Amino acid sequence: MFDSSKDPIVNIPLVTPFDEQDRVDHDALSRNVERWLKTPATSFLVGSQTGEEWFLSEDEKLAIARTVRQTLDETRILVGGIDCPSVTETLRRADAFADVGAGMVRIRFPRGESIIEPYFEQVLARCPVPVLLMHQSEPASFGLAGRPAGSAELLASVANRDNVFGYVTDHDLRFEARVRDLISSEKRFWICNGSIILQGTLIGCNGTTTAFSNIWPAALHTLLKLGMDGRFDEGWPLQKHIQTIDAIMLPWLAAGVKASLKLLGFEAMRPRSPVSPMPSAEVVKLEHAMRDAGLLNN
C-alpha cells in the first residue's frame, strides 16, 4: 500500500508520450513508467502542464491514467489532475479518475478569489478521494510566480479542511512561508519547483511535484531529506546542478522536459502538435549540463 505518511514524497507530473502520428503511445508510456518505478518516486500525476494537459481530451487523460495505474505497483499512487472552476464538472472528473484507479486528485485553486471558498466547500465534501491542492495561478508559466489565487489566510483555510491531503506552493516563497505558518502540520506541504527544493525545506516543505521530477527524482528525494535534516551545505552542489539544467530546460516548457528525457533514453518524447521540439542548439547545452551533473554517460 502507498504510505501517505512517509516523507519526503516525490510526485512525478508525468509527460505524455506521443507516436509519429501524434497519438498517445500507451506502450511507450508503460515502459517509461517502469523506469520511474526504479526511482524513489511514489506518486504519479496524470493531467498537468508537464503532461501537456491542454492538448489532451478528457478521454485521453483517463486512458493514460488507466495505463499508468495498471503499470504501478501497490506502493505507488495515481493522482488525477483537475483544473476547472465548475463544481459539477470537477466532481465528474474526480469520479472518473477514481473509477480508473486514482487514489487522489490534484485540484488547482480556481482563478477568482470570490469563488474559492464556496467551490471547495462543495468539492471537498463530495470528492471521492483525497485532494492535493495546487496553488498555481499561471500554470503555463513554468518556473515563475503568478499572482496569488487569494490571501494566505484563505488558501490556508481551504488546506485545513477535511479531505485535503496537502498543498503545493507557487514560486513566491515569501507568500508561501505565510501559508505554511497557517496550515496544520498534519497536512503535506510541497514545493513546486526543482530549482528551489532546499529553499522550500527552509519554509517547511516535505515533498515536491515539479517538472524536474520526471528527470531526476532520486536527486529531488535526496535534497528534500537533506533540507529537512538541516544539512544544507551537503545539498548545495546537487541543487546547483538541478538549477543549471532547469534554467536551460524550463523556458521550453514540456518540450524542454521531453528533450531531457529523450537524452536519458525515454521513449516517444515528442511534444504534441503544433508545439515544436526544443531547438538543437539548446539541446546541446542541455546535454552538457546533464553530463556535468552525472546524468549521462561520458
C-alpha positions as CSV (number, residue, x, y, z in Angstrom):
1,M,0.0,0.0,0.0
2,F,1.0,3.6,-0.6
3,D,2.3,5.0,2.6
4,S,1.0,8.6,2.7
5,S,2.8,9.3,6.0
6,K,6.3,8.6,4.7
7,D,8.1,11.9,4.0
8,P,9.5,13.1,1.7
9,I,7.3,12.3,-1.2
10,V,8.4,12.9,-4.8
11,N,5.5,13.2,-7.2
12,I,6.0,12.9,-11.0
13,P,3.7,15.0,-13.1
14,L,4.1,12.6,-16.0
15,V,5.0,13.7,-19.5
16,T,2.8,12.2,-22.2
17,P,4.5,10.1,-24.9
18,F,3.2,10.6,-28.5
19,D,3.9,8.5,-31.6
20,E,4.8,9.7,-35.0
21,Q,1.1,10.2,-35.8
22,D,0.6,12.4,-32.8
23,R,-1.3,9.7,-30.9
24,V,-0.7,8.8,-27.2
25,D,1.7,5.9,-27.2
26,H,0.5,3.7,-24.4
27,D,3.1,1.0,-24.9
28,A,5.9,3.6,-24.5
29,L,4.1,5.1,-21.5
30,S,4.1,1.7,-19.7
31,R,7.8,1.2,-20.4
32,N,8.6,4.8,-19.3
33,V,6.6,4.3,-16.0
34,E,8.5,1.0,-15.4
35,R,11.7,3.1,-15.5
36,W,10.4,5.6,-13.0
37,L,9.4,2.7,-10.7
38,K,13.1,2.1,-10.1
39,T,13.4,5.5,-8.5
40,P,12.2,6.8,-5.1
41,A,9.1,8.5,-6.7
42,T,5.9,7.1,-5.1
43,S,3.3,9.4,-6.6
44,F,2.4,9.8,-10.3
45,L,0.2,12.6,-11.7
46,V,-1.8,12.5,-14.9
47,G,-3.1,15.8,-16.1
48,S,-0.5,18.5,-15.6
49,Q,1.2,21.2,-17.7
50,T,4.2,19.0,-17.9
51,G,1.9,16.3,-19.4
52,E,0.5,18.8,-21.9
53,E,-2.9,18.7,-20.3
54,W,-4.5,21.3,-22.5
55,F,-3.5,19.3,-25.6
56,L,-5.4,16.2,-24.3
57,S,-9.0,15.3,-24.4
58,E,-10.7,14.0,-21.2
59,D,-10.9,10.6,-22.8
60,E,-7.2,10.6,-23.5
61,K,-6.4,11.6,-19.9
62,L,-8.5,8.8,-18.5
63,A,-6.9,6.3,-20.9
64,I,-3.5,7.5,-19.8
65,A,-4.4,7.2,-16.2
66,R,-5.7,3.7,-16.7
67,T,-2.4,2.6,-18.3
68,V,-0.4,4.2,-15.5
69,R,-2.5,2.6,-12.8
70,Q,-2.1,-0.8,-14.5
71,T,1.7,-0.3,-14.5
72,L,2.2,0.9,-11.0
73,D,2.8,-1.4,-8.1
74,E,0.7,-1.1,-4.9
75,T,3.3,1.0,-3.1
76,R,2.7,3.9,-5.5
77,I,-0.4,6.1,-6.0
78,L,-2.0,7.5,-9.1
79,V,-3.1,11.2,-8.9
80,G,-5.6,12.7,-11.4
81,G,-5.1,16.4,-12.3
82,I,-8.1,18.7,-12.4
83,D,-8.2,22.4,-13.3
84,C,-11.8,23.5,-13.5
85,P,-13.9,26.3,-11.8
86,S,-17.1,24.3,-12.1
87,V,-18.1,22.3,-9.0
88,T,-20.2,19.9,-11.1
89,E,-17.5,19.3,-13.7
90,T,-14.7,19.0,-11.1
91,L,-16.7,16.3,-9.3
92,R,-17.5,14.5,-12.5
93,R,-13.8,14.4,-13.4
94,A,-12.8,13.3,-9.9
95,D,-15.3,10.4,-10.1
96,A,-13.9,9.4,-13.5
97,F,-10.3,9.5,-12.2
98,A,-11.3,7.4,-9.2
99,D,-13.0,4.9,-11.4
100,V,-9.8,4.2,-13.3
101,G,-7.8,3.8,-10.1
102,A,-6.7,7.2,-8.9
103,G,-6.2,7.3,-5.1
104,M,-6.1,11.1,-5.1
105,V,-6.8,14.2,-7.3
106,R,-4.8,17.3,-7.6
107,I,-7.0,20.4,-7.9
108,R,-5.8,23.9,-8.8
109,F,-7.3,26.8,-7.0
110,P,-9.9,28.5,-9.2
111,R,-8.8,31.8,-10.7
112,G,-11.2,34.1,-8.9
113,E,-10.8,34.7,-5.2
114,S,-14.5,35.2,-4.5
115,I,-15.4,31.6,-5.6
116,I,-12.6,29.7,-3.9
117,E,-14.4,29.2,-0.6
118,P,-17.8,28.1,-2.0
119,Y,-16.1,26.0,-4.6
120,F,-14.1,23.9,-2.2
121,E,-16.8,23.8,0.4
122,Q,-18.8,21.8,-2.1
123,V,-16.0,19.9,-3.8
124,L,-14.2,18.7,-0.7
125,A,-17.4,17.4,0.9
126,R,-18.2,15.3,-2.2
127,C,-14.9,14.3,-3.7
128,P,-14.5,10.5,-3.7
129,V,-10.7,10.7,-2.9
130,P,-8.4,13.0,-1.0
131,V,-7.4,16.2,-2.6
132,L,-3.9,17.7,-3.2
133,L,-4.3,21.5,-3.6
134,M,-2.2,23.2,-6.2
135,H,-1.5,26.9,-5.9
136,Q,-0.5,27.7,-9.4
137,S,-2.5,30.7,-10.9
138,E,-0.5,30.7,-14.1
139,P,0.3,27.1,-14.8
140,A,1.8,27.7,-18.2
141,S,4.5,29.9,-16.8
142,F,7.0,27.3,-15.7
143,G,9.3,28.5,-13.0
144,L,7.6,31.9,-12.5
145,A,5.3,33.0,-9.7
146,G,1.8,34.1,-10.7
147,R,-0.4,36.4,-8.8
148,P,-1.7,34.6,-5.6
149,A,-5.1,33.0,-6.1
150,G,-6.2,34.6,-2.8
151,S,-4.9,35.7,0.6
152,A,-2.7,33.4,2.6
153,E,-5.4,33.1,5.1
154,L,-8.0,32.0,2.5
155,L,-5.7,29.4,0.9
156,A,-4.7,28.0,4.3
157,S,-8.3,27.8,5.5
158,V,-9.1,25.6,2.5
159,A,-6.0,23.5,3.1
160,N,-7.0,22.9,6.7
161,R,-10.4,21.3,5.6
162,D,-11.2,17.7,5.8
163,N,-10.4,15.5,2.7
164,V,-7.3,17.7,1.9
165,F,-4.1,15.6,1.7
166,G,-1.8,18.6,1.2
167,Y,-0.9,21.8,-0.5
168,V,1.6,22.6,-3.3
169,T,3.2,26.1,-3.3
170,D,3.6,28.5,-6.1
171,H,7.1,30.1,-6.6
172,D,6.7,33.1,-4.2
173,L,8.4,31.7,-1.1
174,R,7.7,34.9,0.9
175,F,4.0,34.4,0.4
176,E,4.1,30.6,0.8
177,A,6.0,30.9,4.1
178,R,3.0,32.7,5.4
179,V,0.7,30.0,4.1
180,R,2.9,27.3,5.8
181,D,2.5,29.1,9.1
182,L,-1.3,28.9,8.8
183,I,-1.6,25.3,7.7
184,S,-1.8,22.4,10.1
185,S,1.4,20.4,10.4
186,E,-0.7,17.3,9.6
187,K,-1.1,18.5,6.0
188,R,1.5,17.8,3.4
189,F,3.3,20.9,2.1
190,W,5.1,20.5,-1.2
191,I,7.5,22.8,-3.1
192,C,6.6,23.3,-6.7
193,N,10.0,23.6,-8.5
194,G,13.2,21.6,-8.6
195,S,15.4,24.6,-8.5
196,I,14.2,25.7,-5.1
197,I,14.0,22.3,-3.2
198,L,16.4,23.3,-0.4
199,Q,14.8,26.8,-0.2
200,G,11.4,25.1,0.1
201,T,12.5,23.0,3.0
202,L,13.5,26.2,4.8
203,I,9.9,27.2,4.9
204,G,8.7,23.7,5.9
205,C,8.2,21.8,2.7
206,N,8.3,18.0,2.9
207,G,7.7,16.9,-0.6
208,T,7.6,18.0,-4.2
209,T,5.7,17.8,-7.5
210,T,7.6,19.5,-10.3
211,A,8.5,19.0,-13.9
212,F,12.0,18.1,-12.9
213,S,10.7,15.1,-11.1
214,N,10.5,13.4,-14.5
215,I,14.2,13.9,-15.0
216,W,15.9,13.0,-11.7
217,P,13.5,12.0,-8.9
218,A,16.3,10.5,-6.9
219,A,18.1,13.8,-6.7
220,L,15.0,15.6,-5.5
221,H,14.3,13.0,-2.9
222,T,17.9,13.3,-1.6
223,L,17.7,17.1,-1.5
224,L,14.4,17.0,0.4
225,K,15.9,14.7,3.0
226,L,19.0,16.8,3.4
227,G,17.0,20.0,3.7
228,M,14.5,18.5,6.2
229,D,17.5,17.4,8.3
230,G,19.1,20.8,8.1
231,R,22.1,19.6,6.1
232,F,22.0,22.4,3.5
233,D,25.8,22.6,2.8
234,E,25.7,18.9,1.7
235,G,22.9,19.6,-0.7
236,W,24.0,22.8,-2.4
237,P,26.2,21.2,-5.1
238,L,23.4,18.9,-6.2
239,Q,20.9,21.8,-6.0
240,K,23.2,23.9,-8.3
241,H,23.3,21.1,-10.9
242,I,19.5,21.0,-10.9
243,Q,19.3,24.8,-11.2
244,T,21.6,24.7,-14.2
245,I,19.6,22.1,-16.0
246,D,16.3,23.7,-15.1
247,A,17.4,27.1,-16.4
248,I,18.1,25.6,-19.9
249,M,15.1,23.3,-20.0
250,L,12.2,25.2,-18.5
251,P,11.9,28.0,-21.0
252,W,10.8,25.4,-23.5
253,L,8.2,24.0,-21.1
254,A,7.1,20.4,-21.8
255,A,9.2,20.3,-24.9
256,G,12.3,21.0,-22.8
257,V,11.4,18.3,-20.3
258,K,10.9,15.9,-23.1
259,A,14.3,16.8,-24.6
260,S,15.9,15.9,-21.3
261,L,14.1,12.6,-21.1
262,K,15.0,11.8,-24.7
263,L,18.7,12.2,-23.8
264,L,18.1,9.8,-20.9
265,G,16.6,7.2,-23.3
266,F,12.9,7.6,-22.5
267,E,10.6,6.7,-25.4
268,A,8.2,8.8,-27.6
269,M,9.4,12.2,-26.3
270,R,7.7,14.3,-29.0
271,P,5.7,17.4,-28.0
272,R,2.2,17.3,-29.3
273,S,1.4,19.3,-32.5
274,P,1.7,22.2,-33.1
275,V,4.4,22.6,-30.5
276,S,8.0,22.3,-31.8
277,P,10.8,20.3,-30.2
278,M,13.4,22.1,-28.3
279,P,15.9,23.7,-30.7
280,S,19.0,21.6,-31.4
281,A,21.4,24.3,-30.2
282,E,19.6,24.3,-26.8
283,V,19.6,20.5,-26.7
284,V,23.4,20.6,-26.9
285,K,23.6,23.0,-23.9
286,L,21.2,20.7,-22.1
287,E,23.2,17.7,-22.8
288,H,26.4,19.3,-21.5
289,A,24.6,20.3,-18.3
290,M,23.3,16.8,-17.8
291,R,26.7,15.3,-18.4
292,D,28.2,17.7,-15.8
293,A,25.6,16.5,-13.3
294,G,26.5,12.9,-14.0
295,L,23.1,12.1,-15.5
296,L,24.6,10.9,-18.8
297,N,27.4,8.5,-19.5
298,N,30.5,10.3,-20.7
